[in-house]
Amino acid sequence: MYCSQCGTDDVQRVEMTYMEGKQNIDTVSKTIGAGVGRSGGGTGVGLGGAKTNTSGTATTVLADSIAPPEEQPMGLKVLLVLGGIGLAMYGSRDSNMLLFGILLGGVSGYFLYKAIQYNWNVYPKLLKQWQKTWICKKCGHVFLPEG
Ligand SMILES: [Zn+2]
């Protein structure tokens, strides 16, 4: 696997990079400034310890920009739908409350439906694509392998 922009083989799945970044966030936060300066300069600095340190820090900085897609929360929407149904049933003798309950249930039901659709149809695709995405540790290029 090679970077499609700079040609180096120093590439990694964003998933791995993201996980590593999450683990490193606490320990290397102090050196982020230095790491950014160095990687921004674009020069390879030293060997061994220094190099490990630099890539670890760069990884941490990257972690936020390559975060995985997130599912849409559904808990509140479920509650609102149930609340709307409850209101409609409770207010079946009060036309205003009945109407409000139906409206609340209908509108939140619509948003719940959209969230379910997203979580079932869109989110898995985004997640799959994210898992297939690679990142170059030299130039930061994010790409999908061809084929
Ligand atoms: Zn590259």
Backbone and ligand atoms as CSV (ligand in chain L), in Angstrom:
chain,resi,resn,atom,element,x,y,z
A,1,MET,N,N,0.841,-1.200,0.000
A,1,MET,CA,C,0.000,0.000,0.000
A,1,MET,C,C,0.877,1.252,0.000
A,2,TYR,N,N,0.643,2.133,-0.960
A,2,TYR,CA,C,1.431,3.348,-1.047
A,2,TYR,C,C,0.515,4.571,-1.039
A,3,CYS,N,N,1.062,5.664,-0.548
A,3,CYS,CA,C,0.309,6.920,-0.552
A,3,CYS,C,C,0.140,7.380,-1.992
A,4,SER,N,N,-1.091,7.718,-2.362
A,4,SER,CA,C,-1.349,8.114,-3.744
A,4,SER,C,C,-0.883,9.539,-4.020
A,5,GLN,N,N,-0.438,10.223,-2.991
A,5,GLN,CA,C,0.011,11.601,-3.193
A,5,GLN,C,C,1.530,11.733,-3.188
A,6,CYS,N,N,2.199,11.142,-2.179
A,6,CYS,CA,C,3.653,11.307,-2.097
A,6,CYS,C,C,4.397,9.997,-2.334
A,7,GLY,N,N,3.677,8.862,-2.444
A,7,GLY,CA,C,4.304,7.614,-2.848
A,7,GLY,C,C,4.994,6.825,-1.755
A,8,THR,N,N,4.986,7.322,-0.534
A,8,THR,CA,C,5.625,6.582,0.551
A,8,THR,C,C,4.760,5.376,0.948
A,9,ASP,N,N,5.410,4.379,1.570
A,9,ASP,CA,C,4.617,3.241,2.050
A,9,ASP,C,C,4.330,3.388,3.545
A,10,ASP,N,N,4.594,4.552,4.082
A,10,ASP,CA,C,4.331,4.809,5.499
A,10,ASP,C,C,2.870,5.209,5.673
A,11,VAL,N,N,1.982,4.271,5.347
A,11,VAL,CA,C,0.545,4.548,5.420
A,11,VAL,C,C,-0.112,3.598,6.402
A,12,GLN,N,N,-1.291,3.961,6.848
A,12,GLN,CA,C,-1.968,3.182,7.896
A,12,GLN,C,C,-3.475,3.406,7.759
A,13,ARG,N,N,-4.234,2.409,8.176
A,13,ARG,CA,C,-5.683,2.599,8.218
A,13,ARG,C,C,-6.024,3.718,9.193
A,14,VAL,N,N,-6.984,4.574,8.824
A,14,VAL,CA,C,-7.354,5.658,9.724
A,14,VAL,C,C,-7.901,5.085,11.040
A,15,GLU,N,N,-8.511,3.903,10.932
A,15,GLU,CA,C,-9.058,3.274,12.140
A,15,GLU,C,C,-7.951,3.058,13.173
A,16,MET,N,N,-6.823,2.504,12.699
A,16,MET,CA,C,-5.682,2.272,13.589
A,16,MET,C,C,-5.148,3.591,14.119
A,17,THR,N,N,-4.982,4.531,13.201
A,17,THR,CA,C,-4.437,5.827,13.585
A,17,THR,C,C,-5.318,6.480,14.637
A,18,TYR,N,N,-6.621,6.353,14.423
A,18,TYR,CA,C,-7.566,6.967,15.340
A,18,TYR,C,C,-7.483,6.318,16.724
A,19,MET,N,N,-7.436,4.978,16.754
A,19,MET,CA,C,-7.355,4.265,18.031
A,19,MET,C,C,-6.074,4.640,18.766
A,20,GLU,N,N,-4.950,4.632,18.043
A,20,GLU,CA,C,-3.677,5.005,18.658
A,20,GLU,C,C,-3.747,6.421,19.203
A,21,GLY,N,N,-4.324,7.292,18.414
A,21,GLY,CA,C,-4.434,8.689,18.823
A,21,GLY,C,C,-5.225,8.830,20.098
A,22,LYS,N,N,-6.316,8.082,20.181
A,22,LYS,CA,C,-7.142,8.135,21.381
A,22,LYS,C,C,-6.345,7.711,22.606
A,23,GLN,N,N,-5.514,6.660,22.428
A,23,GLN,CA,C,-4.730,6.168,23.557
A,23,GLN,C,C,-3.653,7.150,23.974
A,24,ASN,N,N,-3.155,7.905,23.002
A,24,ASN,CA,C,-2.014,8.779,23.294
A,24,ASN,C,C,-2.425,10.150,23.799
A,25,ILE,N,N,-3.692,10.466,23.678
A,25,ILE,CA,C,-4.122,11.837,23.906
A,25,ILE,C,C,-3.667,12.380,25.266
A,26,ASP,N,N,-3.782,11.592,26.302
A,26,ASP,CA,C,-3.417,12.097,27.620
A,26,ASP,C,C,-1.922,12.279,27.779
A,27,THR,N,N,-1.159,11.303,27.277
A,27,THR,CA,C,0.262,11.279,27.588
A,27,THR,C,C,1.078,12.277,26.785
A,28,VAL,N,N,0.666,12.602,25.576
A,28,VAL,CA,C,1.528,13.451,24.751
A,28,VAL,C,C,0.988,14.858,24.551
A,29,SER,N,N,-0.059,15.201,25.272
A,29,SER,CA,C,-0.670,16.511,25.022
A,29,SER,C,C,0.343,17.648,25.159
A,30,LYS,N,N,1.337,17.459,26.004
A,30,LYS,CA,C,2.312,18.526,26.221
A,30,LYS,C,C,3.190,18.770,25.009
A,31,THR,N,N,3.434,17.733,24.211
A,31,THR,CA,C,4.380,17.874,23.102
A,31,THR,C,C,3.694,18.161,21.776
A,32,ILE,N,N,2.381,18.373,21.809
A,32,ILE,CA,C,1.658,18.606,20.560
A,32,ILE,C,C,2.220,19.809,19.805
A,33,GLY,N,N,2.470,20.870,20.510
A,33,GLY,CA,C,2.986,22.080,19.863
A,33,GLY,C,C,4.249,21.807,19.081
A,34,ALA,N,N,5.210,21.164,19.727
A,34,ALA,CA,C,6.474,20.856,19.069
A,34,ALA,C,C,6.244,19.933,17.885
A,35,GLY,N,N,5.362,18.955,18.054
A,35,GLY,CA,C,5.099,17.983,16.992
A,35,GLY,C,C,4.523,18.648,15.764
A,36,VAL,N,N,3.591,19.554,15.961
A,36,VAL,CA,C,2.969,20.232,14.833
A,36,VAL,C,C,3.994,21.044,14.074
A,37,GLY,N,N,4.834,21.769,14.822
A,37,GLY,CA,C,5.875,22.585,14.187
A,37,GLY,C,C,6.775,21.739,13.319
A,38,ARG,N,N,7.170,20.615,13.825
A,38,ARG,CA,C,8.091,19.745,13.109
A,38,ARG,C,C,7.456,19.160,11.851
A,39,SER,N,N,6.251,18.614,12.017
A,39,SER,CA,C,5.645,17.971,10.859
A,39,SER,C,C,5.252,19.038,9.828
A,40,GLY,N,N,4.927,20.237,10.307
A,40,GLY,CA,C,4.619,21.328,9.386
A,40,GLY,C,C,5.836,21.704,8.576
A,41,GLY,N,N,7.024,21.658,9.207
A,41,GLY,CA,C,8.270,21.975,8.510
A,41,GLY,C,C,8.577,20.958,7.441
A,42,GLY,N,N,8.076,19.756,7.615
A,42,GLY,CA,C,8.210,18.752,6.578
A,42,GLY,C,C,9.547,18.051,6.548
A,43,THR,N,N,10.436,18.309,7.507
A,43,THR,CA,C,11.723,17.644,7.498
A,43,THR,C,C,11.685,16.443,8.422
A,44,GLY,N,N,12.335,15.362,8.014
A,44,GLY,CA,C,12.423,14.187,8.865
A,44,GLY,C,C,13.405,14.468,9.992
A,45,VAL,N,N,12.948,14.411,11.212
A,45,VAL,CA,C,13.817,14.756,12.332
A,45,VAL,C,C,14.327,13.501,13.022
A,46,GLY,N,N,15.629,13.309,12.979
A,46,GLY,CA,C,16.297,12.285,13.769
A,46,GLY,C,C,15.821,10.860,13.527
A,47,LEU,N,N,16.328,9.975,14.347
A,47,LEU,CA,C,15.984,8.562,14.265
A,47,LEU,C,C,15.462,8.095,15.604
A,48,GLY,N,N,15.060,6.830,15.650
A,48,GLY,CA,C,14.714,6.193,16.916
A,48,GLY,C,C,13.705,6.957,17.736
A,49,GLY,N,N,14.111,7.268,18.968
A,49,GLY,CA,C,13.190,7.858,19.937
A,49,GLY,C,C,12.525,9.113,19.432
A,50,ALA,N,N,13.309,9.988,18.850
A,50,ALA,CA,C,12.767,11.255,18.394
A,50,ALA,C,C,11.703,11.035,17.331
A,51,LYS,N,N,11.979,10.108,16.426
A,51,LYS,CA,C,11.049,9.869,15.339
A,51,LYS,C,C,9.731,9.281,15.865
A,52,THR,N,N,9.830,8.322,16.763
A,52,THR,CA,C,8.647,7.710,17.351
A,52,THR,C,C,7.790,8.773,18.030
A,53,ASN,N,N,8.481,9.628,18.746
A,53,ASN,CA,C,7.802,10.688,19.473
A,53,ASN,C,C,7.019,11.582,18.515
A,54,THR,N,N,7.655,11.942,17.416
A,54,THR,CA,C,7.026,12.849,16.457
A,54,THR,C,C,5.775,12.234,15.839
A,55,SER,N,N,5.894,10.970,15.405
A,55,SER,CA,C,4.747,10.366,14.734
A,55,SER,C,C,3.623,10.132,15.737
A,56,GLY,N,N,3.986,9.791,16.985
A,56,GLY,CA,C,2.968,9.604,18.008
A,56,GLY,C,C,2.188,10.879,18.243
A,57,THR,N,N,2.885,11.986,18.262
A,57,THR,CA,C,2.245,13.271,18.497
A,57,THR,C,C,1.374,13.669,17.319
A,58,ALA,N,N,1.916,13.462,16.106
A,58,ALA,CA,C,1.157,13.809,14.904
A,58,ALA,C,C,-0.142,13.000,14.869
A,59,THR,N,N,-0.028,11.730,15.262
A,59,THR,CA,C,-1.193,10.861,15.304
A,59,THR,C,C,-2.281,11.447,16.190
A,60,THR,N,N,-1.868,11.948,17.337
A,60,THR,CA,C,-2.824,12.507,18.280
A,60,THR,C,C,-3.533,13.716,17.682
A,61,VAL,N,N,-2.765,14.563,17.043
A,61,VAL,CA,C,-3.356,15.757,16.438
A,61,VAL,C,C,-4.345,15.351,15.352
A,62,LEU,N,N,-3.995,14.310,14.610
A,62,LEU,CA,C,-4.846,13.846,13.522
A,62,LEU,C,C,-6.144,13.230,14.024
A,63,ALA,N,N,-6.104,12.658,15.216
A,63,ALA,CA,C,-7.211,11.832,15.680
A,63,ALA,C,C,-8.561,12.536,15.577
A,64,ASP,N,N,-8.579,13.823,15.856
A,64,ASP,CA,C,-9.857,14.528,15.826
A,64,ASP,C,C,-10.386,14.706,14.407
A,65,SER,N,N,-9.480,14.885,13.445
A,65,SER,CA,C,-9.930,15.155,12.088
A,65,SER,C,C,-10.304,13.884,11.345
A,66,ILE,N,N,-9.970,12.724,11.886
A,66,ILE,CA,C,-10.312,11.464,11.213
A,66,ILE,C,C,-11.243,10.631,12.076
A,67,ALA,N,N,-12.020,11.299,12.903
A,67,ALA,CA,C,-12.947,10.587,13.772
A,67,ALA,C,C,-13.963,9.808,12.941
A,68,PRO,N,N,-14.388,8.644,13.429
A,68,PRO,CA,C,-15.354,7.829,12.693
A,68,PRO,C,C,-16.725,8.495,12.652
A,69,PRO,N,N,-17.565,8.100,11.697
A,69,PRO,CA,C,-18.942,8.618,11.657
A,69,PRO,C,C,-19.689,8.189,12.907
A,70,GLU,N,N,-20.684,8.937,13.254
A,70,GLU,CA,C,-21.443,8.597,14.462
A,70,GLU,C,C,-22.896,8.304,14.132
A,71,GLU,N,N,-23.478,7.385,14.896
A,71,GLU,CA,C,-24.904,7.098,14.749
A,71,GLU,C,C,-25.717,8.259,15.289
A,72,GLN,N,N,-26.904,8.443,14.741
A,72,GLN,CA,C,-27.783,9.473,15.274
A,72,GLN,C,C,-28.452,8.954,16.535
A,73,PRO,N,N,-28.466,9.784,17.572
A,73,PRO,CA,C,-29.116,9.341,18.816
A,73,PRO,C,C,-30.614,9.183,18.615
A,74,MET,N,N,-31.204,8.167,19.228
A,74,MET,CA,C,-32.631,7.917,19.028
A,74,MET,C,C,-33.432,7.978,20.324
A,75,GLY,N,N,-32.741,7.955,21.468
A,75,GLY,CA,C,-33.432,7.854,22.746
A,75,GLY,C,C,-34.487,8.931,22.952
A,76,LEU,N,N,-34.096,10.201,22.738
A,76,LEU,CA,C,-35.029,11.309,22.973
A,76,LEU,C,C,-36.211,11.235,22.016
A,77,LYS,N,N,-35.943,10.848,20.769
A,77,LYS,CA,C,-37.008,10.778,19.766
A,77,LYS,C,C,-38.019,9.692,20.139
A,78,VAL,N,N,-37.501,8.561,20.623
A,78,VAL,CA,C,-38.399,7.484,21.064
A,78,VAL,C,C,-39.298,7.988,22.194
A,79,LEU,N,N,-38.681,8.714,23.141
A,79,LEU,CA,C,-39.445,9.250,24.270
A,79,LEU,C,C,-40.547,10.193,23.785
A,80,LEU,N,N,-40.198,11.060,22.806
A,80,LEU,CA,C,-41.174,12.033,22.310
A,80,LEU,C,C,-42.329,11.335,21.590
A,81,VAL,N,N,-42.007,10.299,20.827
A,81,VAL,CA,C,-43.064,9.546,20.146
A,81,VAL,C,C,-43.999,8.919,21.171
A,82,LEU,N,N,-43.392,8.273,22.176
A,82,LEU,CA,C,-44.206,7.649,23.227
A,82,LEU,C,C,-45.019,8.703,23.966
A,83,GLY,N,N,-44.388,9.878,24.212
A,83,GLY,CA,C,-45.099,10.964,24.877
A,83,GLY,C,C,-46.292,11.429,24.057
A,84,GLY,N,N,-46.084,11.530,22.752
A,84,GLY,CA,C,-47.157,11.951,21.859
A,84,GLY,C,C,-48.298,10.956,21.858
A,85,ILE,N,N,-47.960,9.673,21.799
A,85,ILE,CA,C,-48.988,8.623,21.839
A,85,ILE,C,C,-49.735,8.673,23.166
A,86,GLY,N,N,-48.946,8.850,24.246
A,86,GLY,CA,C,-49.547,8.919,25.570
A,86,GLY,C,C,-50.517,10.086,25.677
A,87,LEU,N,N,-50.088,11.252,25.187
A,87,LEU,CA,C,-50.944,12.445,25.219
A,87,LEU,C,C,-52.229,12.210,24.432
A,88,ALA,N,N,-52.071,11.632,23.256
A,88,ALA,CA,C,-53.235,11.402,22.397
A,88,ALA,C,C,-54.226,10.454,23.072
A,89,MET,N,N,-53.698,9.439,23.731
A,89,MET,CA,C,-54.579,8.486,24.403
A,89,MET,C,C,-55.216,9.116,25.635
A,90,TYR,N,N,-54.372,9.812,26.411
A,90,TYR,CA,C,-54.846,10.438,27.640
A,90,TYR,C,C,-55.858,11.531,27.310
A,91,GLY,N,N,-55.609,12.235,26.196
A,91,GLY,CA,C,-56.461,13.376,25.863
A,91,GLY,C,C,-57.521,13.051,24.836
A,92,SER,N,N,-57.910,11.799,24.761
A,92,SER,CA,C,-58.858,11.427,23.710
A,92,SER,C,C,-60.205,12.143,23.873
A,93,ARG,N,N,-60.488,12.680,25.082
A,93,ARG,CA,C,-61.728,13.429,25.261
A,93,ARG,C,C,-61.505,14.937,25.105
A,94,ASP,N,N,-60.221,15.335,25.082
A,94,ASP,CA,C,-59.880,16.749,24.917
A,94,ASP,C,C,-59.255,16.929,23.533
A,95,SER,N,N,-59.984,17.561,22.630
A,95,SER,CA,C,-59.539,17.583,21.236
A,95,SER,C,C,-58.207,18.312,21.066
A,96,ASN,N,N,-57.953,19.347,21.888
A,96,ASN,CA,C,-56.688,20.067,21.774
A,96,ASN,C,C,-55.510,19.170,22.137
A,97,MET,N,N,-55.673,18.467,23.263
A,97,MET,CA,C,-54.597,17.592,23.728
A,97,MET,C,C,-54.417,16.425,22.759
A,98,LEU,N,N,-55.521,15.938,22.240
A,98,LEU,CA,C,-55.471,14.855,21.265
A,98,LEU,C,C,-54.680,15.289,20.025
A,99,LEU,N,N,-55.023,16.496,19.559
A,99,LEU,CA,C,-54.355,17.025,18.373
A,99,LEU,C,C,-52.860,17.211,18.642
A,100,PHE,N,N,-52.570,17.799,19.822
A,100,PHE,CA,C,-51.161,18.036,20.170
A,100,PHE,C,C,-50.405,16.715,20.264
A,101,GLY,N,N,-51.039,15.715,20.860
A,101,GLY,CA,C,-50.401,14.412,20.990
A,101,GLY,C,C,-50.114,13.784,19.638
A,102,ILE,N,N,-51.090,13.899,18.743
A,102,ILE,CA,C,-50.913,13.338,17.399
A,102,ILE,C,C,-49.801,14.068,16.653
A,103,LEU,N,N,-49.812,15.408,16.791
A,103,LEU,CA,C,-48.771,16.212,16.148
A,103,LEU,C,C,-47.389,15.861,16.690
A,104,LEU,N,N,-47.285,15.831,18.022
A,104,LEU,CA,C,-45.998,15.524,18.660
A,104,LEU,C,C,-45.510,14.141,18.238
A,105,GLY,N,N,-46.436,13.173,18.311
A,105,GLY,CA,C,-46.071,11.814,17.920
A,105,GLY,C,C,-45.687,11.736,16.453
A,106,GLY,N,N,-46.431,12.476,15.624
A,106,GLY,CA,C,-46.170,12.439,14.188
A,106,GLY,C,C,-44.838,13.062,13.823
A,107,VAL,N,N,-44.606,14.269,14.364
A,107,VAL,CA,C,-43.367,14.977,14.030
A,107,VAL,C,C,-42.149,14.233,14.564
A,108,SER,N,N,-42.210,13.823,15.847
A,108,SER,CA,C,-41.047,13.116,16.397
A,108,SER,C,C,-40.916,11.737,15.770
A,109,GLY,N,N,-42.053,11.163,15.363
A,109,GLY,CA,C,-42.001,9.896,14.647
A,109,GLY,C,C,-41.279,10.036,13.326
A,110,TYR,N,N,-41.517,11.175,12.669
A,110,TYR,CA,C,-40.839,11.436,11.403
A,110,TYR,C,C,-39.328,11.512,11.609
A,111,PHE,N,N,-38.908,12.265,12.656
A,111,PHE,CA,C,-37.472,12.405,12.913
A,111,PHE,C,C,-36.867,11.076,13.391
A,112,LEU,N,N,-37.648,10.316,14.127
A,112,LEU,CA,C,-37.176,8.997,14.554
A,112,LEU,C,C,-36.976,8.097,13.334
A,113,TYR,N,N,-37.939,8.180,12.416
A,113,TYR,CA,C,-37.853,7.399,11.185
A,113,TYR,C,C,-36.600,7.781,10.398
A,114,LYS,N,N,-36.349,9.110,10.299
A,114,LYS,CA,C,-35.154,9.565,9.590
A,114,LYS,C,C,-33.885,9.053,10.270
A,115,ALA,N,N,-33.872,9.091,11.611
A,115,ALA,CA,C,-32.696,8.638,12.359
A,115,ALA,C,C,-32.476,7.142,12.146
A,116,ILE,N,N,-33.575,6.374,12.174
A,116,ILE,CA,C,-33.469,4.927,11.959
A,116,ILE,C,C,-32.946,4.652,10.550
A,117,GLN,N,N,-33.520,5.370,9.574
A,117,GLN,CA,C,-33.061,5.209,8.196
A,117,GLN,C,C,-31.566,5.486,8.085
A,118,TYR,N,N,-31.140,6.584,8.730
A,118,TYR,CA,C,-29.721,6.956,8.689
A,118,TYR,C,C,-28.868,5.873,9.339
A,119,ASN,N,N,-29.279,5.428,10.522
A,119,ASN,CA,C,-28.477,4.459,11.262
A,119,ASN,C,C,-28.429,3.096,10.574
A,120,TRP,N,N,-29.494,2.757,9.862
A,120,TRP,CA,C,-29.542,1.442,9.214
A,120,TRP,C,C,-28.966,1.455,7.806
A,121,ASN,N,N,-29.155,2.559,7.104
A,121,ASN,CA,C,-28.745,2.575,5.694
A,121,ASN,C,C,-27.488,3.391,5.424
A,122,VAL,N,N,-27.404,4.580,6.006
A,122,VAL,CA,C,-26.298,5.480,5.685
A,122,VAL,C,C,-25.090,5.213,6.579
A,123,TYR,N,N,-25.353,5.133,7.883
A,123,TYR,CA,C,-24.250,4.977,8.841
A,123,TYR,C,C,-23.352,3.764,8.565
A,124,PRO,N,N,-23.922,2.572,8.301
A,124,PRO,CA,C,-23.042,1.413,8.035
A,124,PRO,C,C,-22.139,1.639,6.836
A,125,LYS,N,N,-22.661,2.347,5.804
A,125,LYS,CA,C,-21.839,2.622,4.623
A,125,LYS,C,C,-20.705,3.578,4.973
A,126,LEU,N,N,-21.047,4.625,5.733
A,126,LEU,CA,C,-20.025,5.587,6.142
A,126,LEU,C,C,-18.957,4.898,6.984
A,127,LEU,N,N,-19.417,4.020,7.888
A,127,LEU,CA,C,-18.482,3.326,8.769
A,127,LEU,C,C,-17.574,2.400,7.962
A,128,LYS,N,N,-18.184,1.686,6.997
A,128,LYS,CA,C,-17.406,0.783,6.151
A,128,LYS,C,C,-16.354,1.566,5.363
A,129,GLN,N,N,-16.798,2.710,4.819
A,129,GLN,CA,C,-15.875,3.534,4.038
A,129,GLN,C,C,-14.754,4.049,4.937
A,130,TRP,N,N,-15.140,4.452,6.145
A,130,TRP,CA,C,-14.135,4.954,7.088
A,130,TRP,C,C,-13.115,3.859,7.402
A,131,GLN,N,N,-13.612,2.620,7.573
A,131,GLN,CA,C,-12.713,1.504,7.910
A,131,GLN,C,C,-11.800,1.155,6.751
A,132,LYS,N,N,-12.224,1.528,5.528
A,132,LYS,CA,C,-11.407,1.219,4.352
A,132,LYS,C,C,-10.445,2.362,4.018
A,133,THR,N,N,-10.598,3.483,4.732
A,133,THR,CA,C,-9.801,4.656,4.421
A,133,THR,C,C,-8.410,4.555,5.044
A,134,TRP,N,N,-7.434,4.977,4.278
A,134,TRP,CA,C,-6.053,4.964,4.757
A,134,TRP,C,C,-5.552,6.397,4.886
A,135,ILE,N,N,-4.526,6.559,5.724
A,135,ILE,CA,C,-3.922,7.872,5.876
A,135,ILE,C,C,-2.412,7.744,5.752
A,136,CYS,N,N,-1.811,8.730,5.089
A,136,CYS,CA,C,-0.362,8.757,4.926
A,136,CYS,C,C,0.249,9.445,6.133
A,137,LYS,N,N,1.223,8.779,6.753
A,137,LYS,CA,C,1.815,9.361,7.955
A,137,LYS,C,C,2.897,10.380,7.611
A,138,LYS,N,N,3.248,10.462,6.341
A,138,LYS,CA,C,4.254,11.454,5.928
A,138,LYS,C,C,3.584,12.775,5.570
A,139,CYS,N,N,2.581,12.710,4.673
A,139,CYS,CA,C,2.002,13.959,4.183
A,139,CYS,C,C,0.573,14.174,4.688
A,140,GLY,N,N,0.013,13.193,5.409
A,140,GLY,CA,C,-1.311,13.384,5.981
A,140,GLY,C,C,-2.441,13.196,4.993
A,141,HIS,N,N,-2.103,12.737,3.761
A,141,HIS,CA,C,-3.122,12.522,2.735
A,141,HIS,C,C,-4.062,11.380,3.157
A,142,VAL,N,N,-5.347,11.622,3.062
A,142,VAL,CA,C,-6.352,10.604,3.405
A,142,VAL,C,C,-6.950,10.082,2.103
A,143,PHE,N,N,-6.959,8.765,1.926
A,143,PHE,CA,C,-7.400,8.224,0.647
A,143,PHE,C,C,-8.033,6.845,0.795
A,144,LEU,N,N,-8.837,6.480,-0.217
A,144,LEU,CA,C,-9.396,5.143,-0.317
A,144,LEU,C,C,-8.551,4.358,-1.311
A,145,PRO,N,N,-8.072,3.167,-0.923
A,145,PRO,CA,C,-7.300,2.353,-1.869
A,145,PRO,C,C,-8.164,2.059,-3.105
A,146,GLU,N,N,-7.544,2.065,-4.272
A,146,GLU,CA,C,-8.318,1.807,-5.486
A,146,GLU,C,C,-8.717,0.343,-5.581
A,147,GLY,N,N,-9.901,0.127,-6.128
A,147,GLY,CA,C,-10.375,-1.236,-6.328
A,147,GLY,C,C,-11.192,-1.768,-5.183
L,1,ZN,ZN,ZN,1.734,10.829,1.432
